[in-house]
Amino acid sequence: MIEMVSRLWRRRNGRGTTPAGPGGATADEPWHVLENVPEGHEEIPGLLRGLVTPGSRRASWDRLEPHLGWWQRPGILRPLLARLLVMLPELDRRHRIAVLDVVRRTADALRAGSHRPDALLEAVLVEGQRAAAALLSDDCPEVRAAAAGAVEHVRAADPAMFEALRRQADVESDPYVLGCHLLAAGEVLAALGTPAPADWWESWLHHADPHVRLTARTAHLTVGRAARPEEADARRGRSGRPAPHRAAVERAGELLRTSRHPPTGTWETVLAGLAADNVLVADAAAKIIARAGTRISPYTDLLLPFAWRDGHSSDDIVKGLIGAGDLRDLPLVLKRSHNPSLGITSLPARWAPQTLPALRARLAGDRPEEALRILADWGPAGAPAVRELIGLLDTPHARAAAAVLGGIGPAAGKAAGLLSDLARGDLRPRRFPNHGYREPHRWHGTPAAWAHWRITGDPRIAVDVIGAALRTGRGRVVLSHLADLGPLAAGCSDDVAPLLGSPGEWTRVGAAGPWWRLTGDADTAVATLLPELRRLSEYAADPLILRAVDLLGSIGRPAAAAVPALTSVTTSERRYGASILLDERLCRGAHTALAAIG
């Protein structure tokens, strides 16, 4: 194969000779031309000879390695790598591993787009895969692992590669090296498009060593993956080669993120990662669980013992259990409620009786942000915290506190007077905690005005303040409050109409809701919202799309034109958006909208 590359290059360029030994002439051009130095001053031939000369091997490689980086032009990388592959049997253990690593990372760089497409370089890499296959049975386990890594990352569709890996795996005694061979076998079979031999894989899936089981699971998933393999390849090429057992967990996480019905055993792979001795593997598994939503519900019994451990991984598991709505997680939340690094932003409202004491303590402390975000979704269930929320109306958290008080409604009647003053601008909250400085200009109290209406039922202050804010250009900020007011703010419809054609998509979507609520004109609102669903064809999901879906559902039957797009969401095998949580939120919104449209 290397000779063929040499002939192709000579035919294309009309010069160059094939090397006859270490340091000989290159297959492309003379070394001095490639190095851009005068003839006789070239460095590479001497360095190649140094690799097989005792006493100078390490120094030679240290000076040679910069020429093998992915940033080098193929003109020098290609012939140098081809020469090193010819010399591979003559090199010592350390430098065999180094050359095999060059093959691996060059294949990754080529796949990730760091190199321009180059058929001759690809041919050298294929030859590198064959040279690596010859070292799968090397006496040194590190060389065997590096050889398997090179075969795995080149990913040439060669049946002989799988047979070589299979033969060596059957006799391999080192669990780590065996895992490398299994991962490589999975990649080769995926490149060939050949199903995995079920009986052969089965023995590894039940191997006594947990590392072998994990790598066998990820190799099995690699063969069967169907969701965006090119994206996973590019990401993996950019990030480098993770440890095989960590790669198993990461590959399973990618399958869970992209598929609503992943292959059997995918969740089990993630759960097995939690039990790994390597903290990086356990952390990777925990991060997947933290974003798993309700899909983790069948496995909560297995997760609870891990959640009681100390450390970041257990924090992520707690978040996952909260997402699953498992009430048995409540003692953990109470135990760690003082820890702001836990980062919990949502809790089920039915947990309010047990969690409110801890949340009220957080509201009275120096960092109430997390508690405010949780209470914002609870509505009247947050009523016992009214006293602490009133105390926050004279702090930098006044807007968020007013929004929570408005959600509580009439039960927050004690806050009505203070909210009225804030809404009218008669009172300005402090800008900094524990500091008397207040902004010299009028405070724009639209959240306070909305909250005052929600608590008292009197819309006059809310209509005046929110309408004035809309006319001064703060449309997007106040549109949701205006939609809540509905016909009570019908006089603001003329100010909403221009926003339906705004160049900002958030403003257009935000205006559609109040326009429909103020005027009853559903056709215009639906025509504004439907274009935002076009990105669903690309499996996109973000807060803007979620908002559009919710608004279409609130409009109901007049939004019938959205049914095909919403139906495709509910019936898709592939997930939408960048996480399971986004996909689940979109599915809930689509189901609700379809039920409302009828």
PELIN-V861283 format. One line per field, one symbol per residue. ss: DSSP state (a for helix, b for strand, c for the rest). phi: phi as a letter, one per 40 degrees, with the letter a starting at -180 (. if undefined). psi: psi as a letter, one per 30 degrees, with the letter a starting at -180 (. if undefined). A space follows every 10 residues. Layout:
ss=???
phi=???
psi=???
//
This chain:
ss=caaaaaaaaa aaaccccccc cccccccccc aaaaaccccc cccaaaaaaa ccccccaaaa aaaaaaaacc cccaaaaaaa aaaaaaaaaa ccaaaaaaaa aaaaaaaaaa aaccccccaa aaaaaaaaaa aaaccccccc aaaaaaaaaa aaaaccccaa aaaaaaaaaa acccaaaaaa aaaaaaaaaa aacccccaaa aaaaacccca aaaaaaaaaa aaaaccccaa aaaaaaaaac cccaaaaaaa aaaaaaaabc cccccaaaaa aaaaccccaa aaaaaaaaaa ccaaaaaaaa aaaaaaaccc caaaaaaaaa aaacccaaaa aaaaaaccca aaccccccaa aaaaaaaaaa aaacccccaa aaaaacccaa aaaaaaaaaa aaaacccaaa aaaaaaaaaa aaaaaaaaaa aaaacccccb cccccccbcc cccccaaaaa aaaaaaccca aaaaaaaaaa acccaaaaaa aaaaaaaaaa aaaaaaaaaa acccaaaaaa aaaaaaaaac caaaaaaaaa aaaaaaaacc ccaaaaaaaa aaaaaaaaaa aaaaaaaaaa accbccccca aaaaaaaaaa aaaaaaac
phi=.cccdccccc ccbgagbccb adgccccbbd dccccgbccg bcbcdccccc cbbdgbcccc ccccddcbcc cccddbcccc cccccccdcc ccddcccccc ccdccccccc ccgcbcdacc cccccccccc ccccbcbdcc cccccccccc ccccfccbdc cccccccccc bcbccccdcc cccccccccc ccgbcccdcc cdcccbcccc cccccccccc cccccbcfcc cccccccccg ccddcccccc cccccccbbc bcddgccccc cccccccccc cccccccccd bcgcccdcbc cccdcccccc hccccccdcc ccccgccccd dccccbcccc ccgcbabccc cddccddccc ccccccbcdc ccccccccgd ccdccddccc cccbbccccc ccccccccgd cbdccccccc ccccgcbbcc cbcfaccbcc ccccbccccc ccccccgccc cccccccccc cchccccbcc cccccfdcbd ccccccdccc bccccccccc ccccccccbg cccccccccd dcccccccfc aadccdcccc cccccgdccd ccddcccccc bccccbgcac cccccccccc cccccccg
psi=eeeeeeeeee eefglllkkf akgallfdlk efeefhllkf gkeeeeeeef fgjkfgeeee eefeeffglf fkkfeeeeee eeeeeefeff lleefeeeee eeeefeeeee efgfklkjee eeeeeeeeee eeefgfglfk eeeeeeeeee eefehkijff eeeeeeeeef fkfkeeeeee eeeeeeeeee efgklkjeee eeeefglfke eeeeeeeeee eeegkfjhee eeeeeeeefl jlkeeeeeee eeeeeeefkf illkfeeeee eeeegkfkee eeeeeeeeef gfbfffefge efeeeeffll leeeeeeeee eeefgjfffe eeeeegffjf fehkfkkkff geeefeeeee eeefafigee eeeeffffbf fgefgeeeee fffhlfgeee eeeeeeeebf fhfffeeeee eeefgfkklk ekkhkfkkkf lkkjheeeee eeeeeffjfe eeeeeeeeee fggheeefee eeeeebffhf fgeffeefff gkfkeeeeee feeeeeeefg ieeeeefeee fffefffghl kleeeeeeee eeefebefgf ffeeeeeeef fkfklkagle eeeeeeeeee eeeeeee.
//
